[in-house]
Amino acid sequence: MELKYTRTGDYELPNLTLNDNKKGTINKYGMLRLDYLKAHKKALYTTLLMKDELTNHLVSVSKDAENLLNNLMESYKISDEKLSEKSKETNQIEWVKLMNNYKNTAEEIILKELIYTENV
């Protein structure tokens, strides 16, 4: 990879841009990871950006987080009988409260394990 520079006054600054090589979409978990990298891991962020791997990293985190969320929610549905379709029909408010509680729990796990981790 060859870097090109632009002269600005007495300095030559590298032209750092992302190529349009998306292999998926970046969801909210990918955006949270991006914000985390920018705020707390500037060296890693800069390295990924310079190697043109930032987009692929964010897409990967997005897919992993989405898969983990789906797996956790399925396991919660299987393990709790209050989340059955019959329960949904008889007591909708209780069912929605439980689903929201489980989703919040799953999102906390995702944030801890995937978004705010040290490893790439």
C-alpha positions in Angstrom: 0.0 0.0 0.0 1.4 3.3 -1.0 0.5 6.5 0.9 0.2 9.8 -0.9 0.8 13.0 0.9 -0.6 16.6 0.6 1.6 19.5 1.4 -0.1 21.9 3.9 2.2 24.8 4.8 5.5 23.3 5.9 4.0 19.9 6.6 3.2 16.9 4.4 0.1 15.1 5.7 -0.9 11.6 4.6 -4.2 11.3 2.6 -6.0 8.8 4.7 -9.3 7.7 3.2 -11.4 4.6 3.3 -11.8 2.6 0.1 -15.3 1.6 -0.7 -14.8 -2.1 0.1 -17.7 -2.8 2.4 -18.5 -6.4 2.7 -21.6 -5.8 4.8 -23.4 -3.2 6.8 -22.2 -1.6 10.0 -25.0 -1.7 12.6 -25.2 0.1 16.0 -22.7 -2.3 17.5 -20.2 -1.5 14.8 -20.7 2.2 15.4 -20.3 1.8 19.2 -17.0 0.0 18.5 -15.9 2.8 16.2 -16.7 5.4 18.9 -14.8 3.3 21.5 -11.8 3.0 19.3 -11.7 6.7 18.6 -12.1 7.7 22.2 -10.0 5.0 24.0 -7.8 3.2 21.5 -6.5 5.9 19.2 -3.4 3.8 18.3 -5.4 0.8 17.3 -7.9 3.0 15.4 -5.1 4.8 13.5 -3.5 1.4 12.7 -6.7 -0.1 11.4 -7.4 3.1 9.4 -3.9 3.2 7.8 -4.0 -0.5 6.9 -7.5 0.0 5.4 -8.9 -2.7 7.7 -11.2 -0.5 9.8 -14.3 -1.1 7.7 -13.8 -4.8 7.7 -13.2 -4.8 11.5 -16.4 -2.9 12.1 -18.4 -5.1 9.8 -17.0 -8.2 11.6 -17.9 -6.8 15.0 -21.4 -5.9 13.7 -22.0 -9.5 12.4 -20.5 -11.1 15.5 -22.7 -8.9 17.8 -25.8 -9.6 15.8 -25.2 -13.4 15.9 -24.5 -13.3 19.6 -27.7 -11.3 20.2 -29.8 -13.7 18.2 -28.3 -16.8 19.9 -28.8 -15.3 23.4 -32.4 -14.4 22.7 -33.1 -17.8 21.3 -31.6 -19.5 24.4 -33.6 -17.2 26.7 -36.8 -18.1 24.8 -36.1 -21.8 25.2 -35.2 -21.6 28.8 -38.1 -19.4 30.1 -41.6 -20.8 29.7 -43.1 -17.4 30.3 -41.8 -16.4 26.8 -44.0 -18.9 25.0 -46.5 -18.0 22.4 -49.3 -19.0 24.7 -48.0 -16.7 27.4 -47.7 -13.9 24.8 -51.4 -14.3 24.0 -52.6 -14.4 27.6 -50.4 -11.7 29.2 -48.9 -9.4 26.6 -47.6 -6.8 28.9 -45.7 -9.3 31.1 -44.3 -11.0 27.9 -43.0 -7.6 26.6 -41.4 -6.7 29.9 -39.6 -10.1 30.0 -38.4 -9.7 26.4 -37.1 -6.2 27.0 -35.4 -7.4 30.1 -33.7 -10.3 28.3 -32.7 -8.0 25.4 -31.1 -5.5 27.7 -29.2 -8.3 29.4 -28.0 -9.6 26.0 -26.9 -6.2 24.9 -24.9 -5.7 28.1 -23.2 -9.0 27.4 -22.4 -7.9 23.8 -21.1 -4.6 25.0 -18.8 -6.2 27.5 -17.5 -9.0 25.3 -17.4 -7.5 21.8 -17.5 -3.7 21.9 -15.3 -2.6 24.8 -12.6 -5.3 24.6 -8.9 -4.9 24.2 -8.3 -7.5 21.5 -9.1 -7.0 17.8 
